[in-house]
Amino acid sequence: MSSQVSVKLVKSKIGCTPKQKATLEALGLKRIRQEKVLPDSPAVRGMIFKVSHLVEVK
């Protein structure tokens, strides 16, 4: 059974580096308070770690 992780964008991406903006786009987060359910994989965990100051994980 595959586990999933819920990621919510809680801070604006204004002022972020281009790599952080691209990471948010790859996670599927475009607007503040937007929430996505993603598979819990090492790649997704790494992307979440790079933008951990902007997102909330449930």
PDB file of N, CA, C, O and CB in Angstrom:
ATOM      1  N   MET A   1       0.838  -1.169   0.000  1.00  0.00           N
ATOM      2  CA  MET A   1       0.000   0.000   0.000  1.00  0.00           C
ATOM      3  C   MET A   1       0.885   1.235   0.000  1.00  0.00           C
ATOM      4  O   MET A   1       1.781   1.361   0.835  1.00  0.00           O
ATOM      5  CB  MET A   1      -0.955  -0.003   1.206  1.00  0.00           C
ATOM      6  N   SER A   2       0.640   2.138  -0.927  1.00  0.00           N
ATOM      7  CA  SER A   2       1.484   3.326  -1.021  1.00  0.00           C
ATOM      8  C   SER A   2       0.932   4.427  -0.123  1.00  0.00           C
ATOM      9  O   SER A   2      -0.273   4.673  -0.073  1.00  0.00           O
ATOM     10  CB  SER A   2       1.582   3.816  -2.483  1.00  0.00           C
ATOM     11  N   SER A   3       1.839   5.072   0.572  1.00  0.00           N
ATOM     12  CA  SER A   3       1.417   6.161   1.443  1.00  0.00           C
ATOM     13  C   SER A   3       1.451   7.471   0.668  1.00  0.00           C
ATOM     14  O   SER A   3       2.130   7.589  -0.352  1.00  0.00           O
ATOM     15  CB  SER A   3       2.315   6.245   2.701  1.00  0.00           C
ATOM     16  N   GLN A   4       0.722   8.433   1.159  1.00  0.00           N
ATOM     17  CA  GLN A   4       0.636   9.725   0.498  1.00  0.00           C
ATOM     18  C   GLN A   4       0.904  10.827   1.503  1.00  0.00           C
ATOM     19  O   GLN A   4       0.757  10.639   2.710  1.00  0.00           O
ATOM     20  CB  GLN A   4      -0.739   9.915  -0.163  1.00  0.00           C
ATOM     21  N   VAL A   5       1.300  11.982   0.985  1.00  0.00           N
ATOM     22  CA  VAL A   5       1.581  13.136   1.822  1.00  0.00           C
ATOM     23  C   VAL A   5       0.812  14.327   1.252  1.00  0.00           C
ATOM     24  O   VAL A   5       0.735  14.507   0.037  1.00  0.00           O
ATOM     25  CB  VAL A   5       3.119  13.430   1.894  1.00  0.00           C
ATOM     26  N   SER A   6       0.252  15.125   2.139  1.00  0.00           N
ATOM     27  CA  SER A   6      -0.505  16.307   1.740  1.00  0.00           C
ATOM     28  C   SER A   6       0.361  17.546   1.964  1.00  0.00           C
ATOM     29  O   SER A   6       0.891  17.754   3.055  1.00  0.00           O
ATOM     30  CB  SER A   6      -1.845  16.411   2.534  1.00  0.00           C
ATOM     31  N   VAL A   7       0.497  18.365   0.923  1.00  0.00           N
ATOM     32  CA  VAL A   7       1.348  19.554   0.970  1.00  0.00           C
ATOM     33  C   VAL A   7       0.492  20.777   0.675  1.00  0.00           C
ATOM     34  O   VAL A   7      -0.291  20.782  -0.274  1.00  0.00           O
ATOM     35  CB  VAL A   7       2.532  19.446  -0.044  1.00  0.00           C
ATOM     36  N   LYS A   8       0.647  21.820   1.500  1.00  0.00           N
ATOM     37  CA  LYS A   8      -0.142  23.038   1.347  1.00  0.00           C
ATOM     38  C   LYS A   8       0.797  24.231   1.282  1.00  0.00           C
ATOM     39  O   LYS A   8       1.688  24.363   2.121  1.00  0.00           O
ATOM     40  CB  LYS A   8      -1.159  23.198   2.509  1.00  0.00           C
ATOM     41  N   LEU A   9       0.608  25.104   0.294  1.00  0.00           N
ATOM     42  CA  LEU A   9       1.417  26.315   0.162  1.00  0.00           C
ATOM     43  C   LEU A   9       0.861  27.362   1.127  1.00  0.00           C
ATOM     44  O   LEU A   9      -0.300  27.755   1.011  1.00  0.00           O
ATOM     45  CB  LEU A   9       1.415  26.849  -1.321  1.00  0.00           C
ATOM     46  N   VAL A  10       1.684  27.818   2.083  1.00  0.00           N
ATOM     47  CA  VAL A  10       1.215  28.745   3.093  1.00  0.00           C
ATOM     48  C   VAL A  10       1.871  30.121   2.990  1.00  0.00           C
ATOM     49  O   VAL A  10       1.380  31.075   3.593  1.00  0.00           O
ATOM     50  CB  VAL A  10       1.459  28.169   4.453  1.00  0.00           C
ATOM     51  N   LYS A  11       2.962  30.245   2.246  1.00  0.00           N
ATOM     52  CA  LYS A  11       3.620  31.534   2.063  1.00  0.00           C
ATOM     53  C   LYS A  11       3.774  31.810   0.581  1.00  0.00           C
ATOM     54  O   LYS A  11       3.790  30.888  -0.234  1.00  0.00           O
ATOM     55  CB  LYS A  11       4.995  31.565   2.771  1.00  0.00           C
ATOM     56  N   SER A  12       3.886  33.086   0.237  1.00  0.00           N
ATOM     57  CA  SER A  12       4.000  33.492  -1.154  1.00  0.00           C
ATOM     58  C   SER A  12       5.352  33.115  -1.738  1.00  0.00           C
ATOM     59  O   SER A  12       6.361  33.069  -1.034  1.00  0.00           O
ATOM     60  CB  SER A  12       3.777  34.983  -1.282  1.00  0.00           C
ATOM     61  N   LYS A  13       5.353  32.848  -3.035  1.00  0.00           N
ATOM     62  CA  LYS A  13       6.605  32.532  -3.704  1.00  0.00           C
ATOM     63  C   LYS A  13       7.292  33.779  -4.257  1.00  0.00           C
ATOM     64  O   LYS A  13       8.312  33.673  -4.938  1.00  0.00           O
ATOM     65  CB  LYS A  13       6.357  31.544  -4.821  1.00  0.00           C
ATOM     66  N   ILE A  14       6.746  34.949  -3.971  1.00  0.00           N
ATOM     67  CA  ILE A  14       7.384  36.206  -4.362  1.00  0.00           C
ATOM     68  C   ILE A  14       8.677  36.345  -3.570  1.00  0.00           C
ATOM     69  O   ILE A  14       8.673  36.199  -2.348  1.00  0.00           O
ATOM     70  CB  ILE A  14       6.435  37.434  -4.116  1.00  0.00           C
ATOM     71  N   GLY A  15       9.756  36.619  -4.237  1.00  0.00           N
ATOM     72  CA  GLY A  15      11.045  36.775  -3.575  1.00  0.00           C
ATOM     73  C   GLY A  15      11.845  35.492  -3.488  1.00  0.00           C
ATOM     74  O   GLY A  15      12.971  35.508  -2.991  1.00  0.00           O
ATOM     75  N   CYS A  16      11.297  34.381  -3.956  1.00  0.00           N
ATOM     76  CA  CYS A  16      12.016  33.114  -3.939  1.00  0.00           C
ATOM     77  C   CYS A  16      12.964  33.038  -5.129  1.00  0.00           C
ATOM     78  O   CYS A  16      12.837  33.783  -6.101  1.00  0.00           O
ATOM     79  CB  CYS A  16      11.033  31.927  -3.953  1.00  0.00           C
ATOM     80  N   THR A  17      13.902  32.131  -5.026  1.00  0.00           N
ATOM     81  CA  THR A  17      14.812  31.917  -6.142  1.00  0.00           C
ATOM     82  C   THR A  17      14.066  31.191  -7.266  1.00  0.00           C
ATOM     83  O   THR A  17      13.045  30.549  -7.019  1.00  0.00           O
ATOM     84  CB  THR A  17      16.065  31.105  -5.691  1.00  0.00           C
ATOM     85  N   PRO A  18      14.571  31.293  -8.489  1.00  0.00           N
ATOM     86  CA  PRO A  18      13.917  30.588  -9.601  1.00  0.00           C
ATOM     87  C   PRO A  18      13.835  29.075  -9.391  1.00  0.00           C
ATOM     88  O   PRO A  18      12.869  28.445  -9.823  1.00  0.00           O
ATOM     89  CB  PRO A  18      14.658  30.872 -10.889  1.00  0.00           C
ATOM     90  N   LYS A  19      14.833  28.488  -8.735  1.00  0.00           N
ATOM     91  CA  LYS A  19      14.791  27.045  -8.471  1.00  0.00           C
ATOM     92  C   LYS A  19      13.673  26.694  -7.506  1.00  0.00           C
ATOM     93  O   LYS A  19      13.017  25.664  -7.663  1.00  0.00           O
ATOM     94  CB  LYS A  19      16.129  26.562  -7.912  1.00  0.00           C
ATOM     95  N   GLN A  20      13.448  27.545  -6.503  1.00  0.00           N
ATOM     96  CA  GLN A  20      12.367  27.282  -5.546  1.00  0.00           C
ATOM     97  C   GLN A  20      11.013  27.431  -6.230  1.00  0.00           C
ATOM     98  O   GLN A  20      10.096  26.655  -5.962  1.00  0.00           O
ATOM     99  CB  GLN A  20      12.463  28.238  -4.333  1.00  0.00           C
ATOM    100  N   LYS A  21      10.881  28.422  -7.111  1.00  0.00           N
ATOM    101  CA  LYS A  21       9.628  28.582  -7.851  1.00  0.00           C
ATOM    102  C   LYS A  21       9.366  27.375  -8.732  1.00  0.00           C
ATOM    103  O   LYS A  21       8.230  26.911  -8.832  1.00  0.00           O
ATOM    104  CB  LYS A  21       9.660  29.857  -8.700  1.00  0.00           C
ATOM    105  N   ALA A  22      10.416  26.861  -9.375  1.00  0.00           N
ATOM    106  CA  ALA A  22      10.268  25.681 -10.224  1.00  0.00           C
ATOM    107  C   ALA A  22       9.894  24.453  -9.400  1.00  0.00           C
ATOM    108  O   ALA A  22       9.119  23.612  -9.854  1.00  0.00           O
ATOM    109  CB  ALA A  22      11.561  25.419 -11.001  1.00  0.00           C
ATOM    110  N   THR A  23      10.438  24.349  -8.200  1.00  0.00           N
ATOM    111  CA  THR A  23      10.104  23.237  -7.319  1.00  0.00           C
ATOM    112  C   THR A  23       8.638  23.288  -6.911  1.00  0.00           C
ATOM    113  O   THR A  23       7.967  22.256  -6.876  1.00  0.00           O
ATOM    114  CB  THR A  23      10.998  23.251  -6.081  1.00  0.00           C
ATOM    115  N   LEU A  24       8.137  24.483  -6.600  1.00  0.00           N
ATOM    116  CA  LEU A  24       6.720  24.616  -6.253  1.00  0.00           C
ATOM    117  C   LEU A  24       5.831  24.237  -7.432  1.00  0.00           C
ATOM    118  O   LEU A  24       4.797  23.594  -7.250  1.00  0.00           O
ATOM    119  CB  LEU A  24       6.410  26.052  -5.801  1.00  0.00           C
ATOM    120  N   GLU A  25       6.228  24.629  -8.637  1.00  0.00           N
ATOM    121  CA  GLU A  25       5.466  24.261  -9.834  1.00  0.00           C
ATOM    122  C   GLU A  25       5.481  22.746 -10.033  1.00  0.00           C
ATOM    123  O   GLU A  25       4.471  22.154 -10.415  1.00  0.00           O
ATOM    124  CB  GLU A  25       6.040  24.969 -11.082  1.00  0.00           C
ATOM    125  N   ALA A  26       6.633  22.123  -9.772  1.00  0.00           N
ATOM    126  CA  ALA A  26       6.732  20.672  -9.917  1.00  0.00           C
ATOM    127  C   ALA A  26       5.853  19.950  -8.901  1.00  0.00           C
ATOM    128  O   ALA A  26       5.334  18.868  -9.176  1.00  0.00           O
ATOM    129  CB  ALA A  26       8.184  20.222  -9.763  1.00  0.00           C
ATOM    130  N   LEU A  27       5.692  20.547  -7.740  1.00  0.00           N
ATOM    131  CA  LEU A  27       4.802  19.971  -6.725  1.00  0.00           C
ATOM    132  C   LEU A  27       3.335  20.238  -7.057  1.00  0.00           C
ATOM    133  O   LEU A  27       2.446  19.629  -6.461  1.00  0.00           O
ATOM    134  CB  LEU A  27       5.136  20.540  -5.338  1.00  0.00           C
ATOM    135  N   GLY A  28       3.076  21.134  -7.995  1.00  0.00           N
ATOM    136  CA  GLY A  28       1.700  21.437  -8.390  1.00  0.00           C
ATOM    137  C   GLY A  28       1.071  22.539  -7.580  1.00  0.00           C
ATOM    138  O   GLY A  28      -0.152  22.679  -7.573  1.00  0.00           O
ATOM    139  N   LEU A  29       1.886  23.333  -6.888  1.00  0.00           N
ATOM    140  CA  LEU A  29       1.372  24.406  -6.040  1.00  0.00           C
ATOM    141  C   LEU A  29       1.551  25.743  -6.747  1.00  0.00           C
ATOM    142  O   LEU A  29       2.674  26.173  -7.009  1.00  0.00           O
ATOM    143  CB  LEU A  29       2.087  24.417  -4.663  1.00  0.00           C
ATOM    144  N   LYS A  30       0.438  26.393  -7.052  1.00  0.00           N
ATOM    145  CA  LYS A  30       0.489  27.663  -7.768  1.00  0.00           C
ATOM    146  C   LYS A  30      -0.046  28.831  -6.956  1.00  0.00           C
ATOM    147  O   LYS A  30       0.387  29.968  -7.146  1.00  0.00           O
ATOM    148  CB  LYS A  30      -0.283  27.555  -9.045  1.00  0.00           C
ATOM    149  N   ARG A  31      -0.979  28.565  -6.056  1.00  0.00           N
ATOM    150  CA  ARG A  31      -1.606  29.630  -5.285  1.00  0.00           C
ATOM    151  C   ARG A  31      -1.480  29.351  -3.794  1.00  0.00           C
ATOM    152  O   ARG A  31      -1.369  28.200  -3.373  1.00  0.00           O
ATOM    153  CB  ARG A  31      -3.081  29.784  -5.677  1.00  0.00           C
ATOM    154  N   ILE A  32      -1.498  30.421  -3.001  1.00  0.00           N
ATOM    155  CA  ILE A  32      -1.458  30.274  -1.551  1.00  0.00           C
ATOM    156  C   ILE A  32      -2.731  29.556  -1.102  1.00  0.00           C
ATOM    157  O   ILE A  32      -3.808  29.782  -1.653  1.00  0.00           O
ATOM    158  CB  ILE A  32      -1.315  31.665  -0.846  1.00  0.00           C
ATOM    159  N   ARG A  33      -2.598  28.700  -0.108  1.00  0.00           N
ATOM    160  CA  ARG A  33      -3.652  27.854   0.457  1.00  0.00           C
ATOM    161  C   ARG A  33      -4.087  26.733  -0.495  1.00  0.00           C
ATOM    162  O   ARG A  33      -5.094  26.071  -0.245  1.00  0.00           O
ATOM    163  CB  ARG A  33      -4.854  28.708   0.820  1.00  0.00           C
ATOM    164  N   GLN A  34      -3.344  26.516  -1.577  1.00  0.00           N
ATOM    165  CA  GLN A  34      -3.630  25.386  -2.451  1.00  0.00           C
ATOM    166  C   GLN A  34      -2.991  24.138  -1.845  1.00  0.00           C
ATOM    167  O   GLN A  34      -1.865  24.182  -1.350  1.00  0.00           O
ATOM    168  CB  GLN A  34      -3.102  25.644  -3.903  1.00  0.00           C
ATOM    169  N   GLU A  35      -3.717  23.037  -1.891  1.00  0.00           N
ATOM    170  CA  GLU A  35      -3.257  21.808  -1.257  1.00  0.00           C
ATOM    171  C   GLU A  35      -3.235  20.680  -2.280  1.00  0.00           C
ATOM    172  O   GLU A  35      -4.152  20.554  -3.091  1.00  0.00           O
ATOM    173  CB  GLU A  35      -4.157  21.437  -0.058  1.00  0.00           C
ATOM    174  N   LYS A  36      -2.188  19.864  -2.243  1.00  0.00           N
ATOM    175  CA  LYS A  36      -2.054  18.724  -3.144  1.00  0.00           C
ATOM    176  C   LYS A  36      -1.718  17.483  -2.343  1.00  0.00           C
ATOM    177  O   LYS A  36      -1.011  17.550  -1.337  1.00  0.00           O
ATOM    178  CB  LYS A  36      -0.974  18.988  -4.215  1.00  0.00           C
ATOM    179  N   VAL A  37      -2.223  16.362  -2.791  1.00  0.00           N
ATOM    180  CA  VAL A  37      -1.890  15.074  -2.205  1.00  0.00           C
ATOM    181  C   VAL A  37      -0.950  14.380  -3.187  1.00  0.00           C
ATOM    182  O   VAL A  37      -1.301  14.144  -4.342  1.00  0.00           O
ATOM    183  CB  VAL A  37      -3.182  14.205  -1.913  1.00  0.00           C
ATOM    184  N   LEU A  38       0.255  14.058  -2.705  1.00  0.00           N
ATOM    185  CA  LEU A  38       1.295  13.489  -3.552  1.00  0.00           C
ATOM    186  C   LEU A  38       1.755  12.156  -2.976  1.00  0.00           C
ATOM    187  O   LEU A  38       1.584  11.901  -1.784  1.00  0.00           O
ATOM    188  CB  LEU A  38       2.486  14.463  -3.687  1.00  0.00           C
ATOM    189  N   PRO A  39       2.339  11.300  -3.821  1.00  0.00           N
ATOM    190  CA  PRO A  39       2.885  10.038  -3.295  1.00  0.00           C
ATOM    191  C   PRO A  39       4.095  10.322  -2.415  1.00  0.00           C
ATOM    192  O   PRO A  39       4.873  11.238  -2.684  1.00  0.00           O
ATOM    193  CB  PRO A  39       3.274   9.076  -4.453  1.00  0.00           C
ATOM    194  N   ASP A  40       4.243   9.536  -1.376  1.00  0.00           N
ATOM    195  CA  ASP A  40       5.346   9.721  -0.436  1.00  0.00           C
ATOM    196  C   ASP A  40       6.573   8.974  -0.960  1.00  0.00           C
ATOM    197  O   ASP A  40       6.782   7.800  -0.650  1.00  0.00           O
ATOM    198  CB  ASP A  40       4.956   9.222   0.993  1.00  0.00           C
ATOM    199  N   SER A  41       7.383   9.678  -1.761  1.00  0.00           N
ATOM    200  CA  SER A  41       8.588   9.086  -2.336  1.00  0.00           C
ATOM    201  C   SER A  41       9.791   9.942  -1.952  1.00  0.00           C
ATOM    202  O   SER A  41       9.624  11.089  -1.537  1.00  0.00           O
ATOM    203  CB  SER A  41       8.468   8.962  -3.887  1.00  0.00           C
ATOM    204  N   PRO A  42      10.987   9.404  -2.083  1.00  0.00           N
ATOM    205  CA  PRO A  42      12.178  10.206  -1.757  1.00  0.00           C
ATOM    206  C   PRO A  42      12.304  11.481  -2.606  1.00  0.00           C
ATOM    207  O   PRO A  42      12.780  12.506  -2.118  1.00  0.00           O
ATOM    208  CB  PRO A  42      13.424   9.359  -1.940  1.00  0.00           C
ATOM    209  N   ALA A  43      11.882  11.416  -3.862  1.00  0.00           N
ATOM    210  CA  ALA A  43      11.956  12.593  -4.724  1.00  0.00           C
ATOM    211  C   ALA A  43      11.028  13.706  -4.229  1.00  0.00           C
ATOM    212  O   ALA A  43      11.415  14.873  -4.182  1.00  0.00           O
ATOM    213  CB  ALA A  43      11.602  12.214  -6.166  1.00  0.00           C
ATOM    214  N   VAL A  44       9.814  13.334  -3.865  1.00  0.00           N
ATOM    215  CA  VAL A  44       8.851  14.311  -3.356  1.00  0.00           C
ATOM    216  C   VAL A  44       9.323  14.863  -2.012  1.00  0.00           C
ATOM    217  O   VAL A  44       9.205  16.062  -1.759  1.00  0.00           O
ATOM    218  CB  VAL A  44       7.449  13.672  -3.215  1.00  0.00           C
ATOM    219  N   ARG A  45       9.853  14.001  -1.153  1.00  0.00           N
ATOM    220  CA  ARG A  45      10.372  14.460   0.141  1.00  0.00           C
ATOM    221  C   ARG A  45      11.507  15.461  -0.051  1.00  0.00           C
ATOM    222  O   ARG A  45      11.600  16.434   0.696  1.00  0.00           O
ATOM    223  CB  ARG A  45      10.861  13.265   0.980  1.00  0.00           C
ATOM    224  N   GLY A  46      12.364  15.239  -1.035  1.00  0.00           N
ATOM    225  CA  GLY A  46      13.459  16.167  -1.315  1.00  0.00           C
ATOM    226  C   GLY A  46      12.956  17.513  -1.792  1.00  0.00           C
ATOM    227  O   GLY A  46      13.493  18.551  -1.408  1.00  0.00           O
ATOM    228  N   MET A  47      11.919  17.503  -2.635  1.00  0.00           N
ATOM    229  CA  MET A  47      11.349  18.766  -3.112  1.00  0.00           C
ATOM    230  C   MET A  47      10.708  19.526  -1.952  1.00  0.00           C
ATOM    231  O   MET A  47      10.842  20.745  -1.856  1.00  0.00           O
ATOM    232  CB  MET A  47      10.307  18.510  -4.231  1.00  0.00           C
ATOM    233  N   ILE A  48      10.018  18.812  -1.079  1.00  0.00           N
ATOM    234  CA  ILE A  48       9.394  19.452   0.078  1.00  0.00           C
ATOM    235  C   ILE A  48      10.461  20.065   0.981  1.00  0.00           C
ATOM    236  O   ILE A  48      10.265  21.160   1.508  1.00  0.00           O
ATOM    237  CB  ILE A  48       8.541  18.436   0.867  1.00  0.00           C
ATOM    238  N   PHE A  49      11.585  19.376   1.166  1.00  0.00           N
ATOM    239  CA  PHE A  49      12.668  19.890   2.008  1.00  0.00           C
ATOM    240  C   PHE A  49      13.225  21.188   1.450  1.00  0.00           C
ATOM    241  O   PHE A  49      13.565  22.088   2.219  1.00  0.00           O
ATOM    242  CB  PHE A  49      13.785  18.855   2.135  1.00  0.00           C
ATOM    243  N   LYS A  50      13.328  21.309   0.124  1.00  0.00           N
ATOM    244  CA  LYS A  50      13.893  22.511  -0.500  1.00  0.00           C
ATOM    245  C   LYS A  50      13.007  23.737  -0.302  1.00  0.00           C
ATOM    246  O   LYS A  50      13.510  24.860  -0.277  1.00  0.00           O
ATOM    247  CB  LYS A  50      14.109  22.274  -1.986  1.00  0.00           C
ATOM    248  N   VAL A  51      11.709  23.541  -0.164  1.00  0.00           N
ATOM    249  CA  VAL A  51      10.788  24.674   0.010  1.00  0.00           C
ATOM    250  C   VAL A  51      10.032  24.547   1.333  1.00  0.00           C
ATOM    251  O   VAL A  51       8.882  24.974   1.437  1.00  0.00           O
ATOM    252  CB  VAL A  51       9.787  24.753  -1.175  1.00  0.00           C
ATOM    253  N   SER A  52      10.673  23.966   2.333  1.00  0.00           N
ATOM    254  CA  SER A  52      10.005  23.710   3.612  1.00  0.00           C
ATOM    255  C   SER A  52       9.572  24.987   4.327  1.00  0.00           C
ATOM    256  O   SER A  52       8.655  24.954   5.147  1.00  0.00           O
ATOM    257  CB  SER A  52      10.918  22.919   4.513  1.00  0.00           C
ATOM    258  N   HIS A  53      10.220  26.110   4.025  1.00  0.00           N
ATOM    259  CA  HIS A  53       9.853  27.372   4.662  1.00  0.00           C
ATOM    260  C   HIS A  53       8.607  27.989   4.042  1.00  0.00           C
ATOM    261  O   HIS A  53       8.094  28.983   4.556  1.00  0.00           O
ATOM    262  CB  HIS A  53      11.004  28.350   4.574  1.00  0.00           C
ATOM    263  N   LEU A  54       8.106  27.415   2.941  1.00  0.00           N
ATOM    264  CA  LEU A  54       6.935  27.947   2.241  1.00  0.00           C
ATOM    265  C   LEU A  54       5.711  27.041   2.340  1.00  0.00           C
ATOM    266  O   LEU A  54       4.592  27.483   2.083  1.00  0.00           O
ATOM    267  CB  LEU A  54       7.271  28.172   0.791  1.00  0.00           C
ATOM    268  N   VAL A  55       5.913  25.789   2.708  1.00  0.00           N
ATOM    269  CA  VAL A  55       4.809  24.822   2.682  1.00  0.00           C
ATOM    270  C   VAL A  55       4.560  24.234   4.071  1.00  0.00           C
ATOM    271  O   VAL A  55       5.377  24.343   4.984  1.00  0.00           O
ATOM    272  CB  VAL A  55       5.109  23.692   1.679  1.00  0.00           C
ATOM    273  N   GLU A  56       3.402  23.614   4.179  1.00  0.00           N
ATOM    274  CA  GLU A  56       3.001  22.899   5.399  1.00  0.00           C
ATOM    275  C   GLU A  56       2.669  21.477   4.983  1.00  0.00           C
ATOM    276  O   GLU A  56       1.939  21.267   4.014  1.00  0.00           O
ATOM    277  CB  GLU A  56       1.767  23.596   6.123  1.00  0.00           C
ATOM    278  N   VAL A  57       3.197  20.501   5.705  1.00  0.00           N
ATOM    279  CA  VAL A  57       3.009  19.093   5.381  1.00  0.00           C
ATOM    280  C   VAL A  57       2.094  18.461   6.408  1.00  0.00           C
ATOM    281  O   VAL A  57       2.268  18.646   7.612  1.00  0.00           O
ATOM    282  CB  VAL A  57       4.357  18.351   5.323  1.00  0.00           C
ATOM    283  N   LYS A  58       1.105  17.702   5.912  1.00  0.00           N
ATOM    284  CA  LYS A  58       0.169  17.012   6.807  1.00  0.00           C
ATOM    285  C   LYS A  58       0.350  15.522   6.648  1.00  0.00           C
ATOM    286  O   LYS A  58      -0.338  14.743   7.308  1.00  0.00           O
ATOM    287  CB  LYS A  58      -1.301  17.417   6.516  1.00  0.00           C
TER     288      LYS A  58
END
